Amino acid sequence: MDFPIELTLEQKFRLQTLKEQVQSLTQEEAQTYLLEVLRQMMVKDNLVKHLLKDAA
């Protein structure tokens, strides 16, 4: 399977917007934000694994 590894133009724009927003966060706010993003990525991984398992 070939998976795209580059971000779309829309994703690049969103990333730049987020970069500007997080620059004003305190260290504690940034750590909280990072942990939430990592939690959401894990949930997404679990969902993808579940969908792939059901598709097989």
mmCIF entry with sequence, helices, sheets and N, C-alpha, C, O atoms, coordinates in Angstrom:
data_MODEL
# 
_entry.id   MODEL 
# 
_entity.id                         1 
_entity.type                       polymer 
_entity.pdbx_number_of_molecules   1 
# 
_entity_poly.entity_id                      1 
_entity_poly.type                           'polypeptide(L)' 
_entity_poly.nstd_linkage                   no 
_entity_poly.nstd_monomer                   no 
_entity_poly.pdbx_seq_one_letter_code       MDFPIELTLEQKFRLQTLKEQVQSLTQEEAQTYLLEVLRQMMVKDNLVKHLLKDAA 
_entity_poly.pdbx_seq_one_letter_code_can   MDFPIELTLEQKFRLQTLKEQVQSLTQEEAQTYLLEVLRQMMVKDNLVKHLLKDAA 
_entity_poly.pdbx_strand_id                 A 
# 
loop_
_entity_poly_seq.entity_id 
_entity_poly_seq.num 
_entity_poly_seq.mon_id 
_entity_poly_seq.hetero 
1 1  MET n 
1 2  ASP n 
1 3  PHE n 
1 4  PRO n 
1 5  ILE n 
1 6  GLU n 
1 7  LEU n 
1 8  THR n 
1 9  LEU n 
1 10 GLU n 
1 11 GLN n 
1 12 LYS n 
1 13 PHE n 
1 14 ARG n 
1 15 LEU n 
1 16 GLN n 
1 17 THR n 
1 18 LEU n 
1 19 LYS n 
1 20 GLU n 
1 21 GLN n 
1 22 VAL n 
1 23 GLN n 
1 24 SER n 
1 25 LEU n 
1 26 THR n 
1 27 GLN n 
1 28 GLU n 
1 29 GLU n 
1 30 ALA n 
1 31 GLN n 
1 32 THR n 
1 33 TYR n 
1 34 LEU n 
1 35 LEU n 
1 36 GLU n 
1 37 VAL n 
1 38 LEU n 
1 39 ARG n 
1 40 GLN n 
1 41 MET n 
1 42 MET n 
1 43 VAL n 
1 44 LYS n 
1 45 ASP n 
1 46 ASN n 
1 47 LEU n 
1 48 VAL n 
1 49 LYS n 
1 50 HIS n 
1 51 LEU n 
1 52 LEU n 
1 53 LYS n 
1 54 ASP n 
1 55 ALA n 
1 56 ALA n 
# 
_struct_asym.id          A 
_struct_asym.entity_id   1 
# 
loop_
_struct_conf.conf_type_id 
_struct_conf.id 
_struct_conf.pdbx_PDB_helix_id 
_struct_conf.beg_label_comp_id 
_struct_conf.beg_label_asym_id 
_struct_conf.beg_label_seq_id 
_struct_conf.pdbx_beg_PDB_ins_code 
_struct_conf.end_label_comp_id 
_struct_conf.end_label_asym_id 
_struct_conf.end_label_seq_id 
_struct_conf.pdbx_end_PDB_ins_code 
_struct_conf.beg_auth_comp_id 
_struct_conf.beg_auth_asym_id 
_struct_conf.beg_auth_seq_id 
_struct_conf.end_auth_comp_id 
_struct_conf.end_auth_asym_id 
_struct_conf.end_auth_seq_id 
_struct_conf.pdbx_PDB_helix_class 
_struct_conf.details 
_struct_conf.pdbx_PDB_helix_length 
HELX_P HELX_P1 AA1 LEU A 9  ? VAL A 22 ? LEU A 9  VAL A 22 1 ? 14 
HELX_P HELX_P2 AA2 GLN A 27 ? ALA A 55 ? GLN A 27 ALA A 55 1 ? 29 
# 
_struct_conf_type.id          HELX_P 
_struct_conf_type.criteria    ? 
_struct_conf_type.reference   ? 
# 
loop_
_atom_site.group_PDB 
_atom_site.id 
_atom_site.type_symbol 
_atom_site.label_atom_id 
_atom_site.label_alt_id 
_atom_site.label_comp_id 
_atom_site.label_asym_id 
_atom_site.label_entity_id 
_atom_site.label_seq_id 
_atom_site.pdbx_PDB_ins_code 
_atom_site.Cartn_x 
_atom_site.Cartn_y 
_atom_site.Cartn_z 
_atom_site.occupancy 
_atom_site.B_iso_or_equiv 
_atom_site.pdbx_formal_charge 
_atom_site.auth_seq_id 
_atom_site.auth_comp_id 
_atom_site.auth_asym_id 
_atom_site.auth_atom_id 
_atom_site.pdbx_PDB_model_num 
ATOM 1   N N  . MET A 1 1  ? 0.833   -1.192  0.000  1.00 0.00 ? 1  MET A N  1 
ATOM 2   C CA . MET A 1 1  ? 0.000   0.000   0.000  1.00 0.00 ? 1  MET A CA 1 
ATOM 3   C C  . MET A 1 1  ? 0.868   1.242   0.000  1.00 0.00 ? 1  MET A C  1 
ATOM 4   O O  . MET A 1 1  ? 1.861   1.330   0.722  1.00 0.00 ? 1  MET A O  1 
ATOM 5   N N  . ASP A 1 2  ? 0.480   2.183   -0.811 1.00 0.00 ? 2  ASP A N  1 
ATOM 6   C CA . ASP A 1 2  ? 1.169   3.470   -0.826 1.00 0.00 ? 2  ASP A CA 1 
ATOM 7   C C  . ASP A 1 2  ? 0.367   4.474   -0.013 1.00 0.00 ? 2  ASP A C  1 
ATOM 8   O O  . ASP A 1 2  ? -0.813  4.706   -0.279 1.00 0.00 ? 2  ASP A O  1 
ATOM 9   N N  . PHE A 1 3  ? 1.014   5.061   0.971  1.00 0.00 ? 3  PHE A N  1 
ATOM 10  C CA . PHE A 1 3  ? 0.372   6.063   1.801  1.00 0.00 ? 3  PHE A CA 1 
ATOM 11  C C  . PHE A 1 3  ? 1.039   7.402   1.549  1.00 0.00 ? 3  PHE A C  1 
ATOM 12  O O  . PHE A 1 3  ? 2.267   7.492   1.516  1.00 0.00 ? 3  PHE A O  1 
ATOM 13  N N  . PRO A 1 4  ? 0.238   8.443   1.372  1.00 0.00 ? 4  PRO A N  1 
ATOM 14  C CA . PRO A 1 4  ? 0.848   9.769   1.193  1.00 0.00 ? 4  PRO A CA 1 
ATOM 15  C C  . PRO A 1 4  ? 1.531   10.207  2.488  1.00 0.00 ? 4  PRO A C  1 
ATOM 16  O O  . PRO A 1 4  ? 0.952   10.121  3.571  1.00 0.00 ? 4  PRO A O  1 
ATOM 17  N N  . ILE A 1 5  ? 2.764   10.676  2.357  1.00 0.00 ? 5  ILE A N  1 
ATOM 18  C CA . ILE A 1 5  ? 3.505   11.091  3.548  1.00 0.00 ? 5  ILE A CA 1 
ATOM 19  C C  . ILE A 1 5  ? 3.646   12.602  3.625  1.00 0.00 ? 5  ILE A C  1 
ATOM 20  O O  . ILE A 1 5  ? 4.137   13.132  4.622  1.00 0.00 ? 5  ILE A O  1 
ATOM 21  N N  . GLU A 1 6  ? 3.222   13.296  2.584  1.00 0.00 ? 6  GLU A N  1 
ATOM 22  C CA . GLU A 1 6  ? 3.285   14.757  2.574  1.00 0.00 ? 6  GLU A CA 1 
ATOM 23  C C  . GLU A 1 6  ? 1.960   15.316  3.063  1.00 0.00 ? 6  GLU A C  1 
ATOM 24  O O  . GLU A 1 6  ? 0.905   14.706  2.884  1.00 0.00 ? 6  GLU A O  1 
ATOM 25  N N  . LEU A 1 7  ? 2.032   16.478  3.679  1.00 0.00 ? 7  LEU A N  1 
ATOM 26  C CA . LEU A 1 7  ? 0.817   17.156  4.112  1.00 0.00 ? 7  LEU A CA 1 
ATOM 27  C C  . LEU A 1 7  ? 0.168   17.853  2.924  1.00 0.00 ? 7  LEU A C  1 
ATOM 28  O O  . LEU A 1 7  ? 0.843   18.311  2.002  1.00 0.00 ? 7  LEU A O  1 
ATOM 29  N N  . THR A 1 8  ? -1.159  17.922  2.971  1.00 0.00 ? 8  THR A N  1 
ATOM 30  C CA . THR A 1 8  ? -1.863  18.687  1.942  1.00 0.00 ? 8  THR A CA 1 
ATOM 31  C C  . THR A 1 8  ? -1.649  20.170  2.217  1.00 0.00 ? 8  THR A C  1 
ATOM 32  O O  . THR A 1 8  ? -1.183  20.550  3.291  1.00 0.00 ? 8  THR A O  1 
ATOM 33  N N  . LEU A 1 9  ? -1.989  20.995  1.248  1.00 0.00 ? 9  LEU A N  1 
ATOM 34  C CA . LEU A 1 9  ? -1.864  22.437  1.418  1.00 0.00 ? 9  LEU A CA 1 
ATOM 35  C C  . LEU A 1 9  ? -2.732  22.908  2.589  1.00 0.00 ? 9  LEU A C  1 
ATOM 36  O O  . LEU A 1 9  ? -2.320  23.770  3.364  1.00 0.00 ? 9  LEU A O  1 
ATOM 37  N N  . GLU A 1 10 ? -3.917  22.346  2.709  1.00 0.00 ? 10 GLU A N  1 
ATOM 38  C CA . GLU A 1 10 ? -4.811  22.702  3.815  1.00 0.00 ? 10 GLU A CA 1 
ATOM 39  C C  . GLU A 1 10 ? -4.197  22.324  5.162  1.00 0.00 ? 10 GLU A C  1 
ATOM 40  O O  . GLU A 1 10 ? -4.292  23.085  6.125  1.00 0.00 ? 10 GLU A O  1 
ATOM 41  N N  . GLN A 1 11 ? -3.567  21.149  5.232  1.00 0.00 ? 11 GLN A N  1 
ATOM 42  C CA . GLN A 1 11 ? -2.922  20.708  6.471  1.00 0.00 ? 11 GLN A CA 1 
ATOM 43  C C  . GLN A 1 11 ? -1.726  21.595  6.809  1.00 0.00 ? 11 GLN A C  1 
ATOM 44  O O  . GLN A 1 11 ? -1.504  21.918  7.976  1.00 0.00 ? 11 GLN A O  1 
ATOM 45  N N  . LYS A 1 12 ? -0.965  21.985  5.807  1.00 0.00 ? 12 LYS A N  1 
ATOM 46  C CA . LYS A 1 12 ? 0.167   22.881  6.044  1.00 0.00 ? 12 LYS A CA 1 
ATOM 47  C C  . LYS A 1 12 ? -0.303  24.219  6.594  1.00 0.00 ? 12 LYS A C  1 
ATOM 48  O O  . LYS A 1 12 ? 0.319   24.773  7.500  1.00 0.00 ? 12 LYS A O  1 
ATOM 49  N N  . PHE A 1 13 ? -1.399  24.741  6.050  1.00 0.00 ? 13 PHE A N  1 
ATOM 50  C CA . PHE A 1 13 ? -1.957  26.000  6.538  1.00 0.00 ? 13 PHE A CA 1 
ATOM 51  C C  . PHE A 1 13 ? -2.416  25.853  7.979  1.00 0.00 ? 13 PHE A C  1 
ATOM 52  O O  . PHE A 1 13 ? -2.142  26.718  8.811  1.00 0.00 ? 13 PHE A O  1 
ATOM 53  N N  . ARG A 1 14 ? -3.119  24.752  8.283  1.00 0.00 ? 14 ARG A N  1 
ATOM 54  C CA . ARG A 1 14 ? -3.601  24.521  9.651  1.00 0.00 ? 14 ARG A CA 1 
ATOM 55  C C  . ARG A 1 14 ? -2.428  24.389  10.625 1.00 0.00 ? 14 ARG A C  1 
ATOM 56  O O  . ARG A 1 14 ? -2.482  24.909  11.739 1.00 0.00 ? 14 ARG A O  1 
ATOM 57  N N  . LEU A 1 15 ? -1.373  23.696  10.202 1.00 0.00 ? 15 LEU A N  1 
ATOM 58  C CA . LEU A 1 15 ? -0.200  23.536  11.047 1.00 0.00 ? 15 LEU A CA 1 
ATOM 59  C C  . LEU A 1 15 ? 0.454   24.882  11.348 1.00 0.00 ? 15 LEU A C  1 
ATOM 60  O O  . LEU A 1 15 ? 0.866   25.138  12.479 1.00 0.00 ? 15 LEU A O  1 
ATOM 61  N N  . GLN A 1 16 ? 0.546   25.733  10.341 1.00 0.00 ? 16 GLN A N  1 
ATOM 62  C CA . GLN A 1 16 ? 1.130   27.069  10.544 1.00 0.00 ? 16 GLN A CA 1 
ATOM 63  C C  . GLN A 1 16 ? 0.265   27.882  11.508 1.00 0.00 ? 16 GLN A C  1 
ATOM 64  O O  . GLN A 1 16 ? 0.795   28.589  12.365 1.00 0.00 ? 16 GLN A O  1 
ATOM 65  N N  . THR A 1 17 ? -1.040  27.789  11.379 1.00 0.00 ? 17 THR A N  1 
ATOM 66  C CA . THR A 1 17 ? -1.956  28.490  12.277 1.00 0.00 ? 17 THR A CA 1 
ATOM 67  C C  . THR A 1 17 ? -1.784  27.990  13.710 1.00 0.00 ? 17 THR A C  1 
ATOM 68  O O  . THR A 1 17 ? -1.725  28.790  14.644 1.00 0.00 ? 17 THR A O  1 
ATOM 69  N N  . LEU A 1 18 ? -1.703  26.682  13.884 1.00 0.00 ? 18 LEU A N  1 
ATOM 70  C CA . LEU A 1 18 ? -1.506  26.115  15.218 1.00 0.00 ? 18 LEU A CA 1 
ATOM 71  C C  . LEU A 1 18 ? -0.160  26.523  15.797 1.00 0.00 ? 18 LEU A C  1 
ATOM 72  O O  . LEU A 1 18 ? -0.055  26.799  16.992 1.00 0.00 ? 18 LEU A O  1 
ATOM 73  N N  . LYS A 1 19 ? 0.868   26.561  14.958 1.00 0.00 ? 19 LYS A N  1 
ATOM 74  C CA . LYS A 1 19 ? 2.199   26.975  15.411 1.00 0.00 ? 19 LYS A CA 1 
ATOM 75  C C  . LYS A 1 19 ? 2.155   28.376  15.999 1.00 0.00 ? 19 LYS A C  1 
ATOM 76  O O  . LYS A 1 19 ? 2.749   28.641  17.044 1.00 0.00 ? 19 LYS A O  1 
ATOM 77  N N  . GLU A 1 20 ? 1.454   29.259  15.329 1.00 0.00 ? 20 GLU A N  1 
ATOM 78  C CA . GLU A 1 20 ? 1.332   30.629  15.823 1.00 0.00 ? 20 GLU A CA 1 
ATOM 79  C C  . GLU A 1 20 ? 0.556   30.677  17.140 1.00 0.00 ? 20 GLU A C  1 
ATOM 80  O O  . GLU A 1 20 ? 0.885   31.466  18.025 1.00 0.00 ? 20 GLU A O  1 
ATOM 81  N N  . GLN A 1 21 ? -0.468  29.841  17.272 1.00 0.00 ? 21 GLN A N  1 
ATOM 82  C CA . GLN A 1 21 ? -1.280  29.834  18.485 1.00 0.00 ? 21 GLN A CA 1 
ATOM 83  C C  . GLN A 1 21 ? -0.515  29.275  19.678 1.00 0.00 ? 21 GLN A C  1 
ATOM 84  O O  . GLN A 1 21 ? -0.624  29.812  20.780 1.00 0.00 ? 21 GLN A O  1 
ATOM 85  N N  . VAL A 1 22 ? 0.260   28.205  19.481 1.00 0.00 ? 22 VAL A N  1 
ATOM 86  C CA . VAL A 1 22 ? 0.930   27.572  20.618 1.00 0.00 ? 22 VAL A CA 1 
ATOM 87  C C  . VAL A 1 22 ? 2.135   28.367  21.114 1.00 0.00 ? 22 VAL A C  1 
ATOM 88  O O  . VAL A 1 22 ? 2.606   28.137  22.228 1.00 0.00 ? 22 VAL A O  1 
ATOM 89  N N  . GLN A 1 23 ? 2.637   29.292  20.310 1.00 0.00 ? 23 GLN A N  1 
ATOM 90  C CA . GLN A 1 23 ? 3.785   30.086  20.740 1.00 0.00 ? 23 GLN A CA 1 
ATOM 91  C C  . GLN A 1 23 ? 3.457   30.956  21.951 1.00 0.00 ? 23 GLN A C  1 
ATOM 92  O O  . GLN A 1 23 ? 4.355   31.348  22.696 1.00 0.00 ? 23 GLN A O  1 
ATOM 93  N N  . SER A 1 24 ? 2.176   31.257  22.146 1.00 0.00 ? 24 SER A N  1 
ATOM 94  C CA . SER A 1 24 ? 1.800   32.109  23.273 1.00 0.00 ? 24 SER A CA 1 
ATOM 95  C C  . SER A 1 24 ? 1.408   31.306  24.516 1.00 0.00 ? 24 SER A C  1 
ATOM 96  O O  . SER A 1 24 ? 1.037   31.892  25.533 1.00 0.00 ? 24 SER A O  1 
ATOM 97  N N  . LEU A 1 25 ? 1.483   29.976  24.446 1.00 0.00 ? 25 LEU A N  1 
ATOM 98  C CA . LEU A 1 25 ? 1.110   29.152  25.594 1.00 0.00 ? 25 LEU A CA 1 
ATOM 99  C C  . LEU A 1 25 ? 2.211   29.135  26.653 1.00 0.00 ? 25 LEU A C  1 
ATOM 100 O O  . LEU A 1 25 ? 3.395   29.260  26.341 1.00 0.00 ? 25 LEU A O  1 
ATOM 101 N N  . THR A 1 26 ? 1.798   28.980  27.902 1.00 0.00 ? 26 THR A N  1 
ATOM 102 C CA . THR A 1 26 ? 2.766   28.758  28.965 1.00 0.00 ? 26 THR A CA 1 
ATOM 103 C C  . THR A 1 26 ? 3.281   27.326  28.837 1.00 0.00 ? 26 THR A C  1 
ATOM 104 O O  . THR A 1 26 ? 2.716   26.528  28.089 1.00 0.00 ? 26 THR A O  1 
ATOM 105 N N  . GLN A 1 27 ? 4.340   27.001  29.556 1.00 0.00 ? 27 GLN A N  1 
ATOM 106 C CA . GLN A 1 27 ? 4.874   25.639  29.494 1.00 0.00 ? 27 GLN A CA 1 
ATOM 107 C C  . GLN A 1 27 ? 3.828   24.637  29.973 1.00 0.00 ? 27 GLN A C  1 
ATOM 108 O O  . GLN A 1 27 ? 3.676   23.571  29.375 1.00 0.00 ? 27 GLN A O  1 
ATOM 109 N N  . GLU A 1 28 ? 3.111   24.963  31.034 1.00 0.00 ? 28 GLU A N  1 
ATOM 110 C CA . GLU A 1 28 ? 2.090   24.055  31.562 1.00 0.00 ? 28 GLU A CA 1 
ATOM 111 C C  . GLU A 1 28 ? 0.958   23.853  30.549 1.00 0.00 ? 28 GLU A C  1 
ATOM 112 O O  . GLU A 1 28 ? 0.484   22.733  30.355 1.00 0.00 ? 28 GLU A O  1 
ATOM 113 N N  . GLU A 1 29 ? 0.533   24.934  29.911 1.00 0.00 ? 29 GLU A N  1 
ATOM 114 C CA . GLU A 1 29 ? -0.520  24.830  28.898 1.00 0.00 ? 29 GLU A CA 1 
ATOM 115 C C  . GLU A 1 29 ? -0.041  23.987  27.708 1.00 0.00 ? 29 GLU A C  1 
ATOM 116 O O  . GLU A 1 29 ? -0.797  23.179  27.169 1.00 0.00 ? 29 GLU A O  1 
ATOM 117 N N  . ALA A 1 30 ? 1.211   24.182  27.309 1.00 0.00 ? 30 ALA A N  1 
ATOM 118 C CA . ALA A 1 30 ? 1.775   23.430  26.189 1.00 0.00 ? 30 ALA A CA 1 
ATOM 119 C C  . ALA A 1 30 ? 1.857   21.936  26.523 1.00 0.00 ? 30 ALA A C  1 
ATOM 120 O O  . ALA A 1 30 ? 1.562   21.095  25.674 1.00 0.00 ? 30 ALA A O  1 
ATOM 121 N N  . GLN A 1 31 ? 2.252   21.610  27.742 1.00 0.00 ? 31 GLN A N  1 
ATOM 122 C CA . GLN A 1 31 ? 2.332   20.205  28.145 1.00 0.00 ? 31 GLN A CA 1 
ATOM 123 C C  . GLN A 1 31 ? 0.944   19.570  28.166 1.00 0.00 ? 31 GLN A C  1 
ATOM 124 O O  . GLN A 1 31 ? 0.775   18.435  27.722 1.00 0.00 ? 31 GLN A O  1 
ATOM 125 N N  . THR A 1 32 ? -0.042  20.293  28.676 1.00 0.00 ? 32 THR A N  1 
ATOM 126 C CA . THR A 1 32 ? -1.414  19.791  28.703 1.00 0.00 ? 32 THR A CA 1 
ATOM 127 C C  . THR A 1 32 ? -1.921  19.572  27.284 1.00 0.00 ? 32 THR A C  1 
ATOM 128 O O  . THR A 1 32 ? -2.544  18.552  26.987 1.00 0.00 ? 32 THR A O  1 
ATOM 129 N N  . TYR A 1 33 ? -1.648  20.533  26.415 1.00 0.00 ? 33 TYR A N  1 
ATOM 130 C CA . TYR A 1 33 ? -2.052  20.444  25.014 1.00 0.00 ? 33 TYR A CA 1 
ATOM 131 C C  . TYR A 1 33 ? -1.390  19.245  24.333 1.00 0.00 ? 33 TYR A C  1 
ATOM 132 O O  . TYR A 1 33 ? -2.049  18.489  23.618 1.00 0.00 ? 33 TYR A O  1 
ATOM 133 N N  . LEU A 1 34 ? -0.101  19.077  24.556 1.00 0.00 ? 34 LEU A N  1 
ATOM 134 C CA . LEU A 1 34 ? 0.635   17.960  23.967 1.00 0.00 ? 34 LEU A CA 1 
ATOM 135 C C  . LEU A 1 34 ? 0.061   16.622  24.416 1.00 0.00 ? 34 LEU A C  1 
ATOM 136 O O  . LEU A 1 34 ? -0.144  15.726  23.598 1.00 0.00 ? 34 LEU A O  1 
ATOM 137 N N  . LEU A 1 35 ? -0.196  16.486  25.703 1.00 0.00 ? 35 LEU A N  1 
ATOM 138 C CA . LEU A 1 35 ? -0.755  15.227  26.200 1.00 0.00 ? 35 LEU A CA 1 
ATOM 139 C C  . LEU A 1 35 ? -2.118  14.940  25.595 1.00 0.00 ? 35 LEU A C  1 
ATOM 140 O O  . LEU A 1 35 ? -2.425  13.786  25.295 1.00 0.00 ? 35 LEU A O  1 
ATOM 141 N N  . GLU A 1 36 ? -2.936  15.956  25.409 1.00 0.00 ? 36 GLU A N  1 
ATOM 142 C CA . GLU A 1 36 ? -4.250  15.752  24.795 1.00 0.00 ? 36 GLU A CA 1 
ATOM 143 C C  . GLU A 1 36 ? -4.116  15.343  23.330 1.00 0.00 ? 36 GLU A C  1 
ATOM 144 O O  . GLU A 1 36 ? -4.848  14.474  22.859 1.00 0.00 ? 36 GLU A O  1 
ATOM 145 N N  . VAL A 1 37 ? -3.197  15.958  22.620 1.00 0.00 ? 37 VAL A N  1 
ATOM 146 C CA . VAL A 1 37 ? -2.961  15.586  21.222 1.00 0.00 ? 37 VAL A CA 1 
ATOM 147 C C  . VAL A 1 37 ? -2.491  14.133  21.143 1.00 0.00 ? 37 VAL A C  1 
ATOM 148 O O  . VAL A 1 37 ? -2.962  13.376  20.295 1.00 0.00 ? 37 VAL A O  1 
ATOM 149 N N  . LEU A 1 38 ? -1.572  13.744  22.017 1.00 0.00 ? 38 LEU A N  1 
ATOM 150 C CA . LEU A 1 38 ? -1.085  12.357  22.021 1.00 0.00 ? 38 LEU A CA 1 
ATOM 151 C C  . LEU A 1 38 ? -2.207  11.381  22.365 1.00 0.00 ? 38 LEU A C  1 
ATOM 152 O O  . LEU A 1 38 ? -2.290  10.304  21.776 1.00 0.00 ? 38 LEU A O  1 
ATOM 153 N N  . ARG A 1 39 ? -3.071  11.746  23.313 1.00 0.00 ? 39 ARG A N  1 
ATOM 154 C CA . ARG A 1 39 ? -4.208  10.891  23.664 1.00 0.00 ? 39 ARG A CA 1 
ATOM 155 C C  . ARG A 1 39 ? -5.125  10.707  22.452 1.00 0.00 ? 39 ARG A C  1 
ATOM 156 O O  . ARG A 1 39 ? -5.564  9.595   22.160 1.00 0.00 ? 39 ARG A O  1 
ATOM 157 N N  . GLN A 1 40 ? -5.406  11.802  21.755 1.00 0.00 ? 40 GLN A N  1 
ATOM 158 C CA . GLN A 1 40 ? -6.269  11.728  20.585 1.00 0.00 ? 40 GLN A CA 1 
ATOM 159 C C  . GLN A 1 40 ? -5.646  10.891  19.469 1.00 0.00 ? 40 GLN A C  1 
ATOM 160 O O  . GLN A 1 40 ? -6.358  10.187  18.753 1.00 0.00 ? 40 GLN A O  1 
ATOM 161 N N  . MET A 1 41 ? -4.324  10.962  19.317 1.00 0.00 ? 41 MET A N  1 
ATOM 162 C CA . MET A 1 41 ? -3.643  10.141  18.317 1.00 0.00 ? 41 MET A CA 1 
ATOM 163 C C  . MET A 1 41 ? -3.762  8.659   18.655 1.00 0.00 ? 41 MET A C  1 
ATOM 164 O O  . MET A 1 41 ? -3.932  7.825   17.766 1.00 0.00 ? 41 MET A O  1 
ATOM 165 N N  . MET A 1 42 ? -3.672  8.335   19.941 1.00 0.00 ? 42 MET A N  1 
ATOM 166 C CA . MET A 1 42 ? -3.815  6.943   20.369 1.00 0.00 ? 42 MET A CA 1 
ATOM 167 C C  . MET A 1 42 ? -5.228  6.442   20.118 1.00 0.00 ? 42 MET A C  1 
ATOM 168 O O  . MET A 1 42 ? -5.419  5.306   19.683 1.00 0.00 ? 42 MET A O  1 
ATOM 169 N N  . VAL A 1 43 ? -6.221  7.283   20.390 1.00 0.00 ? 43 VAL A N  1 
ATOM 170 C CA . VAL A 1 43 ? -7.607  6.906   20.118 1.00 0.00 ? 43 VAL A CA 1 
ATOM 171 C C  . VAL A 1 43 ? -7.788  6.674   18.614 1.00 0.00 ? 43 VAL A C  1 
ATOM 172 O O  . VAL A 1 43 ? -8.441  5.716   18.201 1.00 0.00 ? 43 VAL A O  1 
ATOM 173 N N  . LYS A 1 44 ? -7.211  7.547   17.812 1.00 0.00 ? 44 LYS A N  1 
ATOM 174 C CA . LYS A 1 44 ? -7.291  7.403   16.352 1.00 0.00 ? 44 LYS A CA 1 
ATOM 175 C C  . LYS A 1 44 ? -6.625  6.098   15.908 1.00 0.00 ? 44 LYS A C  1 
ATOM 176 O O  . LYS A 1 44 ? -7.171  5.382   15.069 1.00 0.00 ? 44 LYS A O  1 
ATOM 177 N N  . ASP A 1 45 ? -5.450  5.783   16.463 1.00 0.00 ? 45 ASP A N  1 
ATOM 178 C CA . ASP A 1 45 ? -4.768  4.527   16.144 1.00 0.00 ? 45 ASP A CA 1 
ATOM 179 C C  . ASP A 1 45 ? -5.646  3.331   16.473 1.00 0.00 ? 45 ASP A C  1 
ATOM 180 O O  . ASP A 1 45 ? -5.746  2.389   15.686 1.00 0.00 ? 45 ASP A O  1 
ATOM 181 N N  . ASN A 1 46 ? -6.287  3.372   17.644 1.00 0.00 ? 46 ASN A N  1 
ATOM 182 C CA . ASN A 1 46 ? -7.161  2.273   18.053 1.00 0.00 ? 46 ASN A CA 1 
ATOM 183 C C  . ASN A 1 46 ? -8.344  2.132   17.097 1.00 0.00 ? 46 ASN A C  1 
ATOM 184 O O  . ASN A 1 46 ? -8.738  1.017   16.755 1.00 0.00 ? 46 ASN A O  1 
ATOM 185 N N  . LEU A 1 47 ? -8.907  3.253   16.669 1.00 0.00 ? 47 LEU A N  1 
ATOM 186 C CA . LEU A 1 47 ? -10.029 3.230   15.746 1.00 0.00 ? 47 LEU A CA 1 
ATOM 187 C C  . LEU A 1 47 ? -9.613  2.641   14.399 1.00 0.00 ? 47 LEU A C  1 
ATOM 188 O O  . LEU A 1 47 ? -10.328 1.811   13.838 1.00 0.00 ? 47 LEU A O  1 
ATOM 189 N N  . VAL A 1 48 ? -8.468  3.065   13.882 1.00 0.00 ? 48 VAL A N  1 
ATOM 190 C CA . VAL A 1 48 ? -7.979  2.548   12.603 1.00 0.00 ? 48 VAL A CA 1 
ATOM 191 C C  . VAL A 1 48 ? -7.724  1.045   12.708 1.00 0.00 ? 48 VAL A C  1 
ATOM 192 O O  . VAL A 1 48 ? -8.112  0.294   11.813 1.00 0.00 ? 48 VAL A O  1 
ATOM 193 N N  . LYS A 1 49 ? -7.082  0.596   13.782 1.00 0.00 ? 49 LYS A N  1 
ATOM 194 C CA . LYS A 1 49 ? -6.832  -0.834  13.982 1.00 0.00 ? 49 LYS A CA 1 
ATOM 195 C C  . LYS A 1 49 ? -8.136  -1.613  14.030 1.00 0.00 ? 49 LYS A C  1 
ATOM 196 O O  . LYS A 1 49 ? -8.243  -2.690  13.444 1.00 0.00 ? 49 LYS A O  1 
ATOM 197 N N  . HIS A 1 50 ? -9.126  -1.071  14.727 1.00 0.00 ? 50 HIS A N  1 
ATOM 198 C CA . HIS A 1 50 ? -10.427 -1.733  14.833 1.00 0.00 ? 50 HIS A CA 1 
ATOM 199 C C  . HIS A 1 50 ? -11.101 -1.829  13.463 1.00 0.00 ? 50 HIS A C  1 
ATOM 200 O O  . HIS A 1 50 ? -11.645 -2.874  13.105 1.00 0.00 ? 50 HIS A O  1 
ATOM 201 N N  . LEU A 1 51 ? -11.062 -0.739  12.703 1.00 0.00 ? 51 LEU A N  1 
ATOM 202 C CA . LEU A 1 51 ? -11.676 -0.736  11.370 1.00 0.00 ? 51 LEU A CA 1 
ATOM 203 C C  . LEU A 1 51 ? -10.966 -1.707  10.424 1.00 0.00 ? 51 LEU A C  1 
ATOM 204 O O  . LEU A 1 51 ? -11.610 -2.399  9.636  1.00 0.00 ? 51 LEU A O  1 
ATOM 205 N N  . LEU A 1 52 ? -9.635  -1.752  10.509 1.00 0.00 ? 52 LEU A N  1 
ATOM 206 C CA . LEU A 1 52 ? -8.877  -2.681  9.661  1.00 0.00 ? 52 LEU A CA 1 
ATOM 207 C C  . LEU A 1 52 ? -9.166  -4.134  10.031 1.00 0.00 ? 52 LEU A C  1 
ATOM 208 O O  . LEU A 1 52 ? -9.270  -4.994  9.156  1.00 0.00 ? 52 LEU A O  1 
ATOM 209 N N  . LYS A 1 53 ? -9.293  -4.398  11.315 1.00 0.00 ? 53 LYS A N  1 
ATOM 210 C CA . LYS A 1 53 ? -9.589  -5.752  11.781 1.00 0.00 ? 53 LYS A CA 1 
ATOM 211 C C  . LYS A 1 53 ? -10.968 -6.182  11.290 1.00 0.00 ? 53 LYS A C  1 
ATOM 212 O O  . LYS A 1 53 ? -11.148 -7.314  10.842 1.00 0.00 ? 53 LYS A O  1 
ATOM 213 N N  . ASP A 1 54 ? -11.939 -5.274  11.375 1.00 0.00 ? 54 ASP A N  1 
ATOM 214 C CA . ASP A 1 54 ? -13.289 -5.600  10.919 1.00 0.00 ? 54 ASP A CA 1 
ATOM 215 C C  . ASP A 1 54 ? -13.376 -5.750  9.409  1.00 0.00 ? 54 ASP A C  1 
ATOM 216 O O  . ASP A 1 54 ? -14.225 -6.486  8.907  1.00 0.00 ? 54 ASP A O  1 
ATOM 217 N N  . ALA A 1 55 ? -12.504 -5.057  8.677  1.00 0.00 ? 55 ALA A N  1 
ATOM 218 C CA . ALA A 1 55 ? -12.520 -5.120  7.219  1.00 0.00 ? 55 ALA A CA 1 
ATOM 219 C C  . ALA A 1 55 ? -11.891 -6.408  6.696  1.00 0.00 ? 55 ALA A C  1 
ATOM 220 O O  . ALA A 1 55 ? -12.155 -6.821  5.567  1.00 0.00 ? 55 ALA A O  1 
ATOM 221 N N  . ALA A 1 56 ? -11.063 -7.034  7.516  1.00 0.00 ? 56 ALA A N  1 
ATOM 222 C CA . ALA A 1 56 ? -10.356 -8.241  7.051  1.00 0.00 ? 56 ALA A CA 1 
ATOM 223 C C  . ALA A 1 56 ? -11.234 -9.477  7.109  1.00 0.00 ? 56 ALA A C  1 
ATOM 224 O O  . ALA A 1 56 ? -10.789 -10.568 6.752  1.00 0.00 ? 56 ALA A O  1 
# 
